[in-house]
Amino acid sequence: MYSLVSQSKLESYNVLIVGVNDDSIALAEALSTSKNQNFNLAGFISFRKDHQRIKILGKPIIKYGSKFYDRIAPMKITGIIIAGSQLSITQKNELVDKALSNNLKIFNVPEITQWTDKEDVTSKIKEIQIEDLLERDSIHLDDSQISSYLKNRNVLITGGAGSIGSEIVRQVSTYKPDCILILDQAESPLYDLELELKEDFPEVHYEVILADVRCRERLQQVFEAHNISVVFHAAAYKHVPMIEKNPKEAVAVNILGTVNLADLSAQYNVDRFVMVSTDKAVNPTNVMGASKRAAEIYVQALQQKDNVTTKFITTRFGNVLGSNGSVIPYFKRQIENGGPVTVTHPDIIRFFMTIPEACQLVLQAGTMGNGGEIFVFDMGKPVRIMDLAERMIKLSGFKPYEDIDIKIIGLRPGEKLYEELLSDSSTTLPTHHKKIMIAKDKALDHQTVLIHVEEISNAAISENDVYIVSKIKQLVPEFISKNSVFELLDKKVNL
């Protein structure tokens, strides 16, 4: 039964194509000449109420509405193909939900501009994925502003081989930098990215640097050897349960790694330092989120120092689709293995954003900061993880709780039911970009923060996890542990 997912390409579908525009017609013509007969075109779907034509290419046009499925019942339709990006995200979600409830397969095909003459168009037709339904409408970017601080500059990207860092590399590549320095400690992903970039951006000069943000001396060599103008700091440990068990590593990478990079950026007069943070830094309940909040605090405090010319900018956003450790690939593996799909709590919700969307906003925020700001991204509506699991099971061709079960396993250490993007004490200011706001978290004095950071660093030498976390809580007093062994520290404070 579970082989249906992988064998879907061998099946034949009687399909309708969404839309009556150029992409839809081009797809229909390509299907008619394709050697692969997996898809038999039965007609078109129109979302336009004022559409007058009855047929295109001899195939009927069916208007989408309340009686749509009654109209197509005699046609024995088994699939629907969405051509290009002509539907809004709301329309796409409505279409998919109703199609799934009527046991139809849904397929995507990219816009005609992404086809090549050598390819059979059927190779471009893919079953729709959950990521396609969680996307949001396209973001407007001010390319001229972004280009003004990236063109002909040396740009350092830490964590450059990771899911976020590598996408920042790709997007920065389009703005004609003088050189992109890609720094990461992961050897194999760094090599794979280098091969990809040589093929996709042969005109851009890259330097791949195998290094660890924990090593200040190695980082200093990098800053000394290159006239770096912009730093995108994406290197971090981010897996909540793993970091809850290893707070020493959170200190070494998320806190002290950021201190190393921020200090060197100030020392070498880098123009802009843009840090990637997380919504888990707001009122943190776990070590990972608290360590990222500590990094935010340090970067903001450093901005207050005299004679610092670097503009330090922080960006906060929620979960990204398809990132390493994300819930979506985890659910996909469970579904492929026949289930059950495991959810930690029936009411848990999360904000989601695509990796390209998040990185676009990171680049845009880099143009907007005057220094010391924490920019918060509009993450849209939260997603209930139970709904996500049920939908992914349906998209795979199965019935939730019948073919594949969903099992509640309990919240993990440090896990919240929901994430916040703004702390309770913050005020939010709008910017000229509707998807980016400023969280006015109060900046602390640099000397005060430095004392806390030194205490945290010294504690990390002790190998005593409770002692390490106690020092983090002193710098981040809003850090209240949940479902964790470190809750005892909060009880002591409250006594």
N, C-alpha and C positions, 0 to 999 in steps of 0.2 A: 504493500500500500504506500509506503513512504518513498518509493522510487518514483512516484508521480512527478515530484519536483524536478528531478534531473532528466526525466524522459519526456517532458512536455514538448521538446523540440521535434519529437518524432510523431506527434499527433497532428491531425488535420483539423482546422477550425473554419467554421462558417462565420465570417466577421462583418461587422459594420465599422466604417472609419468615421471618427469624430471630425466634424467640420466640412465645409465646402469651399475652403480657400485653396491657394496654390499648393501648399504642402500636402493637403489631403488629396488633391487631384493628381499631383506628382506621384504620391504613394500608390494610388489606385492604378495608374498607368504602369508603374514599376512592377506591381504585383501581377499584372496581366501578362507581362513578358518574362517573368521570373521562371527559371528552370525548376525552382523549388515550389511545389504546389501545396505547402502546408496551410496557406491561407487563401480561402475562396471568398472573394469580395461579393457580399450580398447587397450592400447599399451604403448610404451615408447618414450621419446624424447631424441635424442642424439645431443649434441653440437659439437661432434668430427667429423671433415670432413673425417678423415681416417677410420672411423668405418666401418667394413666389415660385421658384423653379420646382419642378416635380422630379426630374431626373438629371443625373450627370453621368456621362459615359454609358448611358443606357441603364444605369442603376438607380433605384428609387432613393429619394431623400425623405427621411422620416424625422419629423419635428419632435424634439425632446420635450416631454411634458408629463402630466399625471397619468395619461393613458398610453405612454410610450411602450411599456412592456406588453400590454394587451395587443398593440398594433404589430409588434414583431414576433408574437408567439407563433403564427403560422410559418414564419420564415426559418424556424429552427436555428436561431442564432446561438453560437457557442462562445463567441469572443467579441471584444470591442478593442479597436486600436486607436489610441490617442496620438495624433500626428502633430509633432512640434509642440509649441507652448501657447496655443491659442486659447486654452481654458485658464480661468483664474484658479488659484489653489482651492477656493471654496467650491467652484463648479466641479473641479476634478474630484474632490473628496466626496461630494454628493453623488456623482456619477459612479464612482468606484463602490461606495457603500451599497447602493441599490443594485448594481450589477452583481456584486458578490452574493447578495441575498437572493438573487435570481439564478445563482449557479453559473455565472458567466466568467470567463477569464478576461483579464484586462492586460493590454499590452501598451508599451510606449515605443515610439520611434522618434529619433531626434529630427530637428528641422532640416530641410532639404540642403541647406548650406553645409551641413556636416556629412553629407554623403560623398562618396567618390565614385567615379565612373566604373572603376574596376570591381566594385563590390556588388554582390547580389543584395538587393534591398532587404530581403528577408533576414540577412545576418544582422541587420540593425534593429530588428524588432525584438524587444525583450519584454519579459513579464514585468509588470509594474512592481516596484519595490516600496517598502514602507518609507524610505527616505524621500521618494517622489511625492508622498502625501504630506510629509511634515515640512517640506520646503515652503517658503513664503514668496510673495511677489518680489520682483527684482529690486535691488537697491540702487538708488541714484548716487553716484560718486562724483566728486569734483576732481576729475583727472588732472586738471591744470594745477590745482593746489598740491595734489600728491606728487606730481612730477616735479614741482618746484623744490621739494626737499629730498628727492631721490635721484633725479637725473644727474649723471656725471659725479656721483658721490660714491664713497666706499661705505658699504652697508654690512654690518655684522649681525648675523641671525643666530642666536644660541638655541639649542634644541632643534637645530635646523633639519635634522633627519626625522623628527617626529611628525605626527599628523598635522598639528598646527604649524610648526616651524617650517616644514617642507612646503606647505601651501603658501606661507608668507614668501618663501624663496621664489616660488613660481610667479606670484603676483608682482613682487618687486622686479622680477626679470623683465616685465613688460614696460617698465618705466625708464629703461636705458641707464642703469647705474654704471659707474665706472668699473666697480668690482663688487661682487657679493662674496663675503666671507661666511662660509657655512660651518658652524662649530657644533660638534656633537661628540659624545663619548661612545656612541653605538657604531661600531666599525662596519658591520654588514649593511644596515640601512643607509649609512652615509655613502658607501660605495654604490649601492643601488641607485640612490638619488643622483649621484655624479653621472652615472651612465645615462639616466633619463634626461638630465639637463643638457648633456652634450648632443643628444639627438633632437630635443625639442627647442632648445635655445642656443644654437651653436655660435651665435654672434655675441653672446654675453660672456664676460670674463668672470670665472668663478675661482675661488680658492677654498678647497676642502680642508678643514682643520680638525684633526682628531685630538680632542682635549676635553677636560672635565672642568666645569665651573667651580668645583671645590678647590682647584689648584690656582691660587692667586698668582704665583710666579709664572706659570704657563700662560695665564691670561695676560699678564703684563707684557710678555714677549710678543703676543699678538697685537696689543695696542701700540707697542713700541715700533713694530715693524710696518704698521699700516696707519695711514692718516684716516681714521674712522670718523665719519660724520654722523651716522645714525646707527643705533643699536636697537634691535627687536629682541627682547629677552623672553624666550618661550621655553627655556629649559626648566623642567620641574618634575618632581615626583607628584603624582596626582591620584593614585589609587587609594581610596579611603581606607578600606580594611587593612591593606598592606602597610600603610604608613602608621596606622593606629598601633600596629605591632612593632614598628621600627621608627620611633620618634627621633632617634639619633640621626637617621638618614634625612629626615625632614629638616632638621636643623642644618645639616651639612650642605644640602643641595638647595632647598627652598629658601632658607634664611641666609646662611653665610655665602652661598653661591651668588645670591642677589646682591649682598653687601659687596662682595668682590667686584662684580661687574659695575655696580653703581659707583663705587669709589673710583675705579679706574676710568670710568666715563667722565666723571668730574675732573679727575687729575689730568686727563688728556684732552679736555675741552671738547668732548663730543657735543654736537649740536643738539641732538634729540635722543632720549632714551625712552623707549616705549615698552612697558612691561605687560605681559599677558597674565592676568589674574583670573579669579573665579568667583562665582556667586557663593561658593562655600566659605569664602572669607568673611561673609557678612553674618554676624552673630554666630560664630563657628561652634559646632558641636563635636568636632573631631580634630585630630592633630594636623591632618593635611590642610584643612581650611584655616586653622589657627596659624600654621606656619606661613601660609600665603598672606594672611592678614598682617603678620609680623613683617613680611617683606614689603607690603604696601606702606606700613608705618615708617619703615626705614627710608624708603625712597622719598616719601613726602617730607620727612624730617631733613633729609640731605638737601632738599631744595631750599630749606630755610637758611642754610649756612652762608656766611658772607663769601663773596668772590666765586660762588658757583654759577657758572654761565650755562651749563647744560640744562635743557628743559626736560624734567622728569615727568613722564606721563604714564598713568596706569589705566588699563582697560579691564573691565569686569564683564564676564558673560557666563552663561550656563553651559549645559552639556552640548557637545557638538556631535552631530551624526557621523558615525563611521570612524570615530577616533579610537585609538588603541585602548581597550578596556571598556568600551562603551557597551551599554545594555543591548543594543540592537544586534551586533554580531554574536553576542552571547546567546540571545534568544534564537537567532538563526541556527546556530549549532545545535541547540536543544531540539528545535523543530526537525532538523535534518536527521537527528538521532531518534526521532519518534516520541520525544517528550519524556517526562513532563517539562513544561516551561515553569521555571521557578521565579516567583515574585515575592519580595520581602514583606509587603504589607498591602492589603486590598485598597487602601486609600492613598498610597504614596503617589506623589505627582512630581514632575520635573519639567523644566523649560528646555527646549531643544532648538538648535540652530545648525545650519549646514556649515561645514568647515570653510568653504569659499566665502560664505556670507560673513562669518565671524572675522575672517582675515581681511575682507574688504573694509569692514568697520574699524579694525585695528589700524589699517593704513590711513583711513580717513581721520580717525581720532588723532593720529600722529601729526596731522596738519593743524589741528585746532587748539592744542594745548599751549598755554603760556608758561607752564611749569607748575607741578604740584597737584594737578587735577587727577581725580579718579573718574574716568568716563564709564558710564553704565549703558549697556546696549538694551534696546527694546527687544525682548525675547519673545514677544507675542503671547499667546495664551498657553498656560501650562497643559501638559499632557498627562493624563492618568495612566500609570504604567500598566494597570490591569487592562485598560482599553487597548493600549499598544500591543500587549501580548495577544489579546483576542484577535485583533486586526491582522497581525502578522501570521497567525495560524490560518485565518481565512484566506489571506493572500497566497498562502502556500497550497491552497486547495483542500484544506481540512476543516473539520468542525471542532471548535473549542469544546472541551469537556467530553466530547464523544470520541473523536479520532485522537486528539491530543489533549491531555489534561493540563490544568494550571494549578500549581501547588504553592501555597503560602508557607514561607519558611522562616519568617520573622526578621525584624530589622537587624542589620549587621552593626557591629560596633561603630559608634560615631555617626550612624546614618540618621538623617532627618526625614520626616514625612514630606516636607516641602523645603525648597531653597528660596532664599530672599535675594533680591538684587541690591537693596538699600538697607543699611542698618537703621534701627529705630530712631537714632539721634541725628540722622542725616536730613538735610534739606536738598531738594533736587532742583537744579536750574536747567532750563531748556537751552539747547544750542540751535544753530541754524540748520542742523541736520535732524530731521524728525525722529530718527532711530537712535540718536545718541544724546544722553543727558549727563549732567555733571552731579556727582554725589559730593556734597560739601562736608566730608568727614574732617574733623578738626585735626590739623597737623600738630605734632608734638615737637618740642625742642630737640635738636639733633643730639646734643650732649647727653640729655636724659635717655634718649633712645639708645645711644651708643653704650651707655652703662648697662642697660637691660640686655643688649645683644651680647656684650662680653660675658655677662653672667650666664646667659643661655649657652654660649660657646663653651665656657668652662664646665657647665653642667653636663654637656654632651660627652666630655672626656670621662665622666664618672661611670658610664654604663648603667646608671640607675634611671630606668625609664620614668618612674614616678617623679623623681627629682627634676629630670629634664622638662617634663610637662608642667611641673609646678612653676618653673621659671618662665616658660612660654605664657602661662596664664597671668603672670605678673605684668608682662608687656601687653597682653591682650586680655584685659579683665572681663570682656564680654564673652570670652571662651568658656562655655558651660558644657561639659562632657555629657553625652547621652549614650546609654547602652554600652558603657565602657568601664574598664577597670579604673579609669582616672576620675570617675564620679566622686570617689572618696576625697579628692582634693577640694571639690566644691563644697562638700559637707563640712569639711574642716573650716573653710572660709566662713560658712554661715553660722558656725557655732558661737 
